[in-house]
Amino acid sequence: MYLGSDWQRPPMPAQFSLRVAVLGGIALVMFAIVFLRLWYLEVLSGDRYLAEAQNNQVREFTVQAPRGEITDREGEVLVGNRTALELQVKTTELPLTRERRNLLFKRLGEAAGMSPEYIRRQIRRQTKEAPSSPVALKRDVPYELVYFLRENQSRFPGVSVERVYVRDYPQGTLGAHLLGYVREVSPEELKDPRYESLAPADQVGKQGVEYTYDNLLRGVNGATRVQVDASGRPTGGQLSLREPQTGNDLALTIDTDVQAAGEQALSSIGNAGGFVVMNVHDGEILGMGSTPTYDPSIFAEPVVPESQYKALTSDATSAPITNRAMQGLYPTGSTFKPITAVAALDSGNVTPQEVINDPGEFEIGGVTFKNAGDVANGAIQLQQALQVSSDVFFYNLGARTNEQDAPGGPIQDLAQQLGLGSPTGIDLLGEASGLVPTPGWRDDLYERSLEPDSPGGEQVVDADVYEYGGTDRPWSVGDNVNLSVGQGDLQADPLQMAVAYAAIGNGGDVVRPHVGMRVDDPAGRTIQEINPAPRRHVDIDPGWRQVIMAGLNDAAMEPGGTSYPVFGGFPVQIAGKTGTAERGLDRADQAWYVALAPYPDPQYVVAVTVESGGFGVDTAAPVTQQILTELLNIKPAKIEDVSGEAAVAE
């Protein structure tokens, strides 16, 4: 066919043809990519995505494992578990809009008896501390609320009532400082290898044996898998269950009756203080307490109000959460004298038979040191000096054993060997170190307290440094004189004094105190015995030990002894020492008593201290007597009253 010129089109420009070709190629590549992607999703990955889609219909819920029980040495439960119904909010399932969320909070508040603002506040606070965990609003909710929420679940998205395990304390506050408490693991703790197997919302020990033995007490959580609908609500029965594994049980060395006797006796004084009861041979703690105390069950609540926590730690309330038995640092007064005696004997600065005159005062370096009450004891030997607690006798020993230019000295060295000035190694968190003052320590402190560029080159103490722990002078012989009677810069706690006296009582073994005794699995089989070996042995000449023990026995059981008014009629022979020390800027009396019983081969040591307690014979010694009465199973009627005897001033 022939086409006229009107039907002939001009040829397309070459540039346009190129563009069409490029666009066509791009379109072809894009279609190829889409095709390959669809083929990959449908053919190669179809099974995987099908499985994921099916998994979206399944939710796995953690089944909390109960922690193991904590018992005393006879199996009496000190910490157990109870189940509780807890009202929870899962923030990830709450409505997205503010209006719907506010409506939910209003409904929930009316149903549970709480304000919408309280709900918001708890959500803000708890999600800040643990973002992944459900928010616990209320514990021990009534079953009526449970039924109501289940029947109206569609009106309460993200709200549920879960059954949880809660720590239970059948003995109330007994042994609170020893037991500690449990709280939710923190984000910082989750980074610790100790907690690497845990997830947010898991419970861990925070203080006491709950912390020390957490990995043994903590169980292994289980899990339940259930089918849910698109909104996450269960639609059917349980698909699978992995049972939780209960934690192991921990038996403590504590004797509940002794613990209760100590706490009751100490609290009856009305002052802050602490006590320790320990086996001198193996370091088993039969009792350890501190006043004021606290109720550990408050930490079993979902939220501890900030005001309540501040009350536990504030000086205004005497910080009830502080365990003064191992964290309270005080000068020990005359209870330190047996340590001075051993050090002076060992260094050759005195013999058991040497007679030292006690005129009632001792002067050195222009300073006069006096006996308490200005008592003059005359010519006495070591045993009698311990009986009447002659300060002048021990002032002489302090002056003799002073080593001015040495890092330490005989008294300091022995005190440190016996466990003062460093943690004892007890299996509890937060033990204090204390301080045994030495020439080296004070001289170094003085050097750091001096102004670096004082005018004229004279040495001037920096006031700021001095205020925050410095000193205005180097070591002097007077510091050693003060140390010899447990005064000055010395800082120790009842646990350290108990360990030191135990070493004197048992012949030199410095035991490692412990409250853990045995770990049993859930079936009752023992999987671990806790019996740590002594930390070291200190050589104490048996003859010296006999003289010192006799002096302490006379101090408690013989007329004229410092604690005879309390123990003179006690039916069991003991060796005991009173102590009264000036403490703090107000120079308040720190009362002490340390006893070894029975004498002459003691099995137990009891150390008691009372803040602002006056003379040790007036407060600390009676507390010790009540503890020993229970410990040694003595009928109170058998204790003869000799309180009419006047006590010798300490």
Number of C-alpha atoms within 10 A of each C-alpha: 3 5 7 7 7 6 8 8 7 6 6 8 8 8 9 10 10 11 11 11 12 12 11 12 12 12 12 12 12 12 12 12 12 12 12 12 13 13 13 12 14 13 10 11 12 13 12 11 12 12 10 12 11 11 13 14 17 20 18 14 12 15 19 21 21 25 28 25 23 25 23 21 19 12 14 16 18 23 25 18 17 11 14 15 19 22 22 18 21 16 18 12 13 16 16 10 8 9 9 12 15 15 15 20 20 16 16 19 16 12 13 16 10 15 15 17 13 13 20 12 11 16 20 13 14 18 14 10 14 16 16 16 19 21 25 21 21 18 19 14 15 12 11 9 14 17 12 11 20 14 10 10 14 12 14 20 21 20 22 18 23 16 14 17 19 22 22 18 21 14 14 14 17 21 24 25 26 22 25 22 23 22 18 18 20 17 15 8 15 16 11 10 9 11 17 10 9 17 15 16 18 18 22 22 21 18 20 23 23 26 20 18 18 23 16 18 26 22 20 17 18 16 17 16 16 19 19 17 13 9 11 15 17 15 13 10 10 12 12 11 15 12 14 17 17 21 22 27 26 28 24 28 23 26 21 23 15 22 23 20 21 30 25 17 18 29 19 12 16 13 17 21 27 30 33 29 31 27 23 29 22 20 26 25 25 24 26 31 28 31 27 22 23 19 17 22 19 14 16 17 17 18 16 11 10 9 8 10 14 13 15 20 14 13 10 9 11 16 20 20 21 20 25 30 26 28 20 22 18 27 30 30 29 29 28 25 26 24 23 26 28 22 25 22 18 18 15 12 17 21 15 14 11 11 15 19 14 23 16 19 17 18 13 13 8 7 9 10 18 19 21 17 10 13 19 17 20 15 14 18 18 25 23 22 26 32 28 26 30 28 29 28 29 28 27 21 25 27 19 18 24 23 18 16 12 10 15 17 20 21 27 26 15 19 21 14 18 29 27 25 21 17 17 23 14 20 18 22 17 14 20 22 19 23 19 23 20 25 23 17 15 21 18 16 20 20 17 16 24 21 17 13 10 12 9 6 9 10 14 14 20 18 14 11 17 16 10 9 9 20 22 16 14 16 21 17 18 21 21 29 26 20 28 33 31 27 22 21 18 24 21 27 28 29 32 28 26 29 28 28 29 29 25 27 27 21 20 21 24 27 29 22 28 23 27 26 20 18 23 20 17 15 9 10 11 14 10 12 12 15 16 15 14 16 15 15 14 14 12 18 13 12 10 19 19 16 18 27 25 21 27 32 29 27 30 31 26 18 19 20 31 30 34 27 26 25 30 25 18 22 15 16 19 27 26 34 32 34 30 31 28 20 19 11 6 7 10 15 21 25 31 35 33 28 30 31 23 17 19 15 14 21 17 28 30 33 31 35 35 29 22 19 23 19 22 31 29 18 24 31 31 21 29 30 20 18 28 26 20 17 21 13 10 15 10 12 7 11 17 13 14 15 14 8 15 14 19 21 21 23
